[in-house]
Amino acid sequence: MRRYYIEHRTVYRYAEPVNFGLHRLVLRPREGHDITVVKHELTVQPEAKLFWLTDLFGNSIALAEIAEPADKLEIVNVVIIDRVEGPEDEAPQLRSRASEVTMPVTYPQMELGVVSGYIAPVYEDDAAAVASWADAQRQTVPEPTALSMVTHLNRCINAQIKYMRREERGVQSPARTLTLGTGSCRDMATLLMEACRALGIAARFVSGYLDAMAAAAGRGSTHAWVEVYLPDSGWRGFDPTVGDVVSRKHVPLGVSAHPRGVMPVSGIYDGPPGSYQGLDVAITIRQIDCNESLHSTAKEGR
């Protein structure tokens, strides 16, 4: 078992005090057989009332009611997680049963009601372009299994789409990503999700953290990837930004059938035009001793 300390600081700046509406925070890591949340502290300034809920996809969501106007909104998420011990770079799914599902994928009758929501395209206007691209990639893999098909699509996106960090809000449409040949991690994940769906493979969007060099230096940002559902082996993660399956370096915060469903922080404010001045995000991830507490680690990092 390995223990990790994660600090995620988000600061919104305004030219003058503004009023804040309800904010939705998807910041608690998803627990499972490979991840356990040991401690979690979520603080908001100005002070907010936090109400917790579990959404349709099983994500832990905090709703923040912020009563006081301010010219700065700061959200600090500090968490300690334990991860199952394993070979250094082994992905959790590699310890699962190998998938033998062939193309086209046939899902059990009792799962179809849920699976259908993960097969329908999000970007309907782009469906034809995405399907054409996905089918072209499929032609280069003779008699693929579902797993080999997704693995191939994942690598194709990594090879054909150049990663580019975008400051604009939202997700780029998959057809635009294909046209430009560039995109952020969220754009690349959206393209992979829609390409899998075009081939009849259930897929969902994942938002979370990636333990990389930038995160170790306190300069990390949130990350995105995709999980596909195969009837004989469950949800399996693929990251087109790195061109490989997910590993122990990936920490999921939330999953959704739609990319907008798991934005780490979303909400509204009311203020004069031009009052919004910008956003700063800093994420730190580091391995710690299993005896360290959240409070001692947080003080040490400041």
C-alpha positions as CSV (number, residue, x, y, z in Angstrom):
1,M,0.0,0.0,0.0
2,R,1.2,3.5,-0.8
3,R,-0.2,6.7,0.7
4,Y,-0.5,10.0,-1.2
5,Y,-1.1,13.6,-0.2
6,I,-3.0,15.8,-2.7
7,E,-3.7,19.5,-2.4
8,H,-5.8,21.2,-5.0
9,R,-6.1,25.0,-4.7
10,T,-8.4,27.0,-6.9
11,V,-8.6,30.8,-6.8
12,Y,-11.1,33.0,-8.7
13,R,-10.3,36.7,-8.8
14,Y,-12.6,39.7,-9.4
15,A,-12.1,43.4,-9.8
16,E,-14.6,44.1,-7.0
17,P,-16.8,42.1,-4.6
18,V,-19.4,40.0,-6.4
19,N,-22.2,37.8,-5.2
20,F,-21.9,34.0,-5.6
21,G,-24.6,31.5,-6.5
22,L,-24.5,27.8,-5.7
23,H,-21.3,26.1,-6.6
24,R,-20.9,22.4,-7.4
25,L,-17.7,20.8,-6.3
26,V,-16.5,17.4,-7.6
27,L,-13.4,17.1,-5.5
28,R,-13.6,13.9,-3.4
29,P,-11.7,11.0,-5.0
30,R,-13.8,8.0,-5.9
31,E,-13.2,5.0,-3.6
32,G,-13.0,1.4,-4.7
33,H,-11.0,-1.8,-4.4
34,D,-7.8,0.2,-5.3
35,I,-8.4,3.6,-3.6
36,T,-9.4,4.5,0.0
37,V,-9.8,8.0,1.2
38,V,-8.1,8.3,4.5
39,K,-8.8,11.9,5.3
40,H,-10.5,14.8,3.4
41,E,-10.7,18.5,4.1
42,L,-12.6,20.9,1.8
43,T,-12.5,24.6,2.7
44,V,-14.1,27.6,0.9
45,Q,-13.3,31.3,1.4
46,P,-15.5,33.3,1.9
47,E,-17.0,30.8,4.2
48,A,-19.6,28.5,2.7
49,K,-22.2,25.9,3.9
50,L,-21.4,22.6,2.3
51,F,-24.1,20.0,1.5
52,W,-23.0,16.6,0.3
53,L,-24.9,14.3,-2.0
54,T,-24.2,11.2,-4.2
55,D,-25.2,11.8,-7.8
56,L,-26.6,9.4,-10.4
57,F,-23.1,8.2,-11.3
58,G,-22.0,7.5,-7.7
59,N,-19.9,10.6,-7.4
60,S,-19.6,12.4,-4.1
61,I,-20.7,16.0,-4.8
62,A,-20.4,19.0,-2.5
63,L,-22.8,21.9,-3.0
64,A,-21.5,25.2,-1.6
65,E,-23.7,28.0,-0.5
66,I,-21.7,31.2,-0.2
67,A,-23.5,34.1,1.5
68,E,-20.8,36.7,1.7
69,P,-19.8,38.8,-1.4
70,A,-16.0,39.0,-2.1
71,D,-13.4,39.9,-4.7
72,K,-11.8,36.5,-4.4
73,L,-13.1,32.9,-4.1
74,E,-10.7,30.4,-2.9
75,I,-11.4,26.6,-2.8
76,V,-8.8,24.4,-1.2
77,N,-9.2,20.6,-1.4
78,V,-6.8,18.5,0.7
79,V,-7.0,14.7,0.7
80,I,-4.9,11.7,1.8
81,I,-5.5,8.5,-0.1
82,D,-4.2,4.9,0.2
83,R,-3.6,2.9,-3.0
84,V,-3.3,-0.8,-3.3
85,E,0.4,-2.0,-3.4
86,G,1.5,-3.4,-6.8
87,P,4.3,-3.4,-9.3
88,E,5.5,0.2,-9.8
89,D,3.7,1.1,-13.0
90,E,1.0,-1.6,-13.1
91,A,-2.5,-0.3,-13.8
92,P,-5.2,-1.6,-11.5
93,Q,-7.1,-3.2,-14.4
94,L,-4.1,-5.3,-15.4
95,R,-4.8,-7.4,-12.3
96,S,-8.3,-8.0,-13.6
97,R,-9.4,-10.9,-15.8
98,A,-8.4,-10.5,-19.4
99,S,-11.3,-9.4,-21.7
100,E,-12.3,-11.7,-24.6
101,V,-15.2,-9.6,-25.8
102,T,-15.3,-9.4,-29.6
103,M,-16.6,-6.7,-32.0
104,P,-19.4,-5.8,-32.2
105,V,-19.9,-5.8,-28.5
106,T,-23.1,-7.5,-27.2
107,Y,-24.2,-6.3,-23.7
108,P,-26.4,-8.4,-21.4
109,Q,-30.1,-7.6,-21.6
110,M,-30.3,-6.5,-17.9
111,E,-27.5,-3.9,-18.5
112,L,-28.9,-2.4,-21.7
113,G,-31.0,0.3,-19.9
114,V,-27.9,1.7,-18.3
115,V,-25.4,1.0,-21.1
116,S,-27.5,2.9,-23.7
117,G,-26.7,6.1,-21.9
118,Y,-23.0,5.5,-22.4
119,I,-23.4,4.6,-26.1
120,A,-25.5,7.6,-27.3
121,P,-23.3,10.4,-28.7
122,V,-23.1,13.6,-26.8
123,Y,-22.2,15.7,-29.9
124,E,-24.9,14.5,-32.3
125,D,-23.8,17.1,-35.0
126,D,-20.3,15.6,-35.0
127,A,-21.5,11.9,-34.9
128,A,-20.9,11.3,-38.7
129,A,-17.4,12.8,-38.7
130,V,-16.4,10.9,-35.6
131,A,-17.9,7.6,-36.9
132,S,-16.0,8.0,-40.2
133,W,-12.7,8.6,-38.4
134,A,-13.3,5.7,-36.0
135,D,-14.2,3.4,-38.8
136,A,-11.1,4.4,-40.7
137,Q,-8.9,3.5,-37.7
138,R,-10.8,0.2,-37.3
139,Q,-9.9,-0.9,-40.8
140,T,-6.2,-1.0,-39.8
141,V,-6.9,-3.6,-37.0
142,P,-8.0,-6.9,-38.6
143,E,-10.7,-8.8,-36.6
144,P,-10.1,-6.7,-33.4
145,T,-11.4,-7.6,-30.0
146,A,-13.2,-4.7,-28.2
147,L,-10.2,-4.2,-25.9
148,S,-7.6,-4.1,-28.8
149,M,-9.9,-1.7,-30.7
150,V,-10.1,0.8,-27.8
151,T,-6.3,0.4,-27.2
152,H,-5.8,1.2,-30.9
153,L,-8.1,4.2,-30.9
154,N,-6.4,5.5,-27.7
155,R,-2.9,5.3,-29.4
156,C,-4.2,6.8,-32.7
157,I,-5.5,9.9,-30.8
158,N,-2.2,10.2,-29.0
159,A,-0.3,10.1,-32.3
160,Q,-2.7,12.2,-34.4
161,I,-3.7,14.9,-31.9
162,K,-1.1,17.2,-30.5
163,Y,-1.7,18.1,-26.8
164,M,-2.3,21.8,-26.3
165,R,-3.4,23.4,-23.0
166,R,-6.3,25.7,-23.7
167,E,-7.4,28.6,-21.5
168,E,-10.9,28.7,-23.0
169,R,-13.7,27.3,-20.9
170,G,-15.5,24.1,-21.8
171,V,-14.7,21.2,-24.0
172,Q,-13.8,21.4,-27.7
173,S,-16.2,19.4,-30.0
174,P,-14.6,16.1,-31.3
175,A,-15.0,17.1,-34.9
176,R,-13.1,20.4,-34.2
177,T,-10.4,18.4,-32.4
178,L,-10.0,16.2,-35.5
179,T,-9.9,19.3,-37.8
180,L,-7.4,21.2,-35.8
181,G,-5.3,18.2,-34.8
182,T,-4.8,19.8,-31.4
183,G,-6.6,19.7,-28.1
184,S,-6.4,19.6,-24.3
185,C,-6.7,16.4,-22.2
186,R,-10.4,17.0,-22.0
187,D,-10.7,17.4,-25.7
188,M,-8.8,14.2,-26.4
189,A,-10.8,12.3,-23.9
190,T,-14.0,13.5,-25.4
191,L,-12.9,12.4,-28.9
192,L,-12.0,8.9,-27.5
193,M,-15.3,8.6,-25.7
194,E,-17.3,9.6,-28.8
195,A,-15.2,7.3,-31.1
196,C,-15.8,4.3,-28.8
197,R,-19.5,5.1,-28.7
198,A,-19.6,5.3,-32.5
199,L,-18.4,1.7,-32.6
200,G,-21.0,0.6,-30.1
201,I,-18.6,0.4,-27.0
202,A,-20.0,2.0,-23.8
203,A,-17.7,4.8,-22.7
204,R,-17.7,7.5,-20.0
205,F,-15.7,10.6,-19.2
206,V,-13.4,10.7,-16.1
207,S,-12.1,13.8,-14.4
208,G,-9.3,13.6,-11.8
209,Y,-5.6,14.0,-11.0
210,L,-2.5,12.7,-12.7
211,D,0.6,12.2,-10.5
212,A,3.2,13.7,-12.8
213,M,6.3,15.9,-12.5
214,A,4.3,19.2,-12.5
215,A,2.1,17.9,-9.7
216,A,5.1,16.9,-7.6
217,A,6.4,20.5,-8.0
218,G,3.0,22.0,-7.1
219,R,2.2,23.1,-10.6
220,G,-0.2,20.4,-11.6
221,S,-3.7,20.8,-13.1
222,T,-6.8,18.5,-13.3
223,H,-6.7,15.8,-15.9
224,A,-9.2,13.8,-17.9
225,W,-9.4,10.4,-19.5
226,V,-12.0,7.7,-20.5
227,E,-13.3,4.5,-19.1
228,V,-15.0,1.9,-21.4
229,Y,-17.3,-0.8,-20.1
230,L,-16.7,-4.4,-21.2
231,P,-19.2,-7.1,-20.0
232,D,-16.6,-9.5,-18.9
233,S,-14.2,-7.1,-17.2
234,G,-16.1,-4.0,-16.2
235,W,-14.9,-0.4,-16.5
236,R,-11.3,0.0,-17.8
237,G,-9.4,3.2,-18.1
238,F,-7.6,4.7,-21.1
239,D,-5.7,8.0,-21.3
240,P,-5.2,9.3,-24.9
241,T,-3.1,12.2,-23.6
242,V,-0.4,9.7,-22.6
243,G,-1.5,7.0,-25.2
244,D,-1.8,4.2,-22.6
245,V,-4.1,2.6,-20.1
246,V,-4.5,4.3,-16.8
247,S,-2.0,3.5,-14.0
248,R,-1.7,4.1,-10.3
249,K,-0.8,7.7,-11.2
250,H,-4.4,8.4,-12.1
251,V,-6.7,9.4,-9.3
252,P,-10.4,9.7,-10.4
253,L,-12.6,12.4,-8.9
254,G,-15.8,11.8,-10.9
255,V,-17.3,10.0,-13.9
256,S,-20.1,11.0,-16.1
257,A,-21.8,10.2,-19.4
258,H,-21.1,13.9,-20.4
259,P,-17.8,15.9,-20.1
260,R,-19.6,18.7,-18.3
261,G,-20.9,16.4,-15.7
262,V,-17.7,16.2,-13.7
263,M,-16.1,19.7,-13.9
264,P,-14.2,19.9,-10.6
265,V,-15.6,23.4,-9.8
266,S,-18.7,24.9,-11.4
267,G,-21.0,27.7,-10.3
268,I,-22.2,31.2,-11.0
269,Y,-21.6,34.7,-9.7
270,D,-23.4,38.1,-10.1
271,G,-21.3,41.2,-10.7
272,P,-20.7,44.1,-13.1
273,P,-19.5,43.3,-16.7
274,G,-15.7,42.8,-16.7
275,S,-15.5,42.0,-13.0
276,Y,-14.0,38.5,-13.6
277,Q,-10.2,38.9,-13.6
278,G,-9.0,35.3,-13.9
279,L,-8.4,31.9,-12.4
280,D,-5.4,30.2,-10.7
281,V,-5.1,26.5,-10.1
282,A,-2.3,24.7,-8.4
283,I,-2.2,20.9,-7.6
284,T,0.4,19.1,-5.5
285,I,0.6,15.4,-5.3
286,R,3.3,13.5,-3.4
287,Q,3.8,10.2,-1.7
288,I,4.0,10.4,2.1
289,D,4.7,8.1,5.0
290,C,1.7,6.0,6.1
291,N,1.9,7.5,9.6
292,E,1.6,11.2,8.5
293,S,-1.7,12.9,9.3
294,L,-3.5,15.4,7.0
295,H,-2.9,18.3,9.4
296,S,0.9,17.7,9.8
297,T,1.3,17.2,6.1
298,A,-0.6,20.4,5.2
299,K,1.4,22.5,7.6
300,E,4.6,21.1,6.3
301,G,3.6,22.0,2.7
302,R,2.9,25.7,3.5
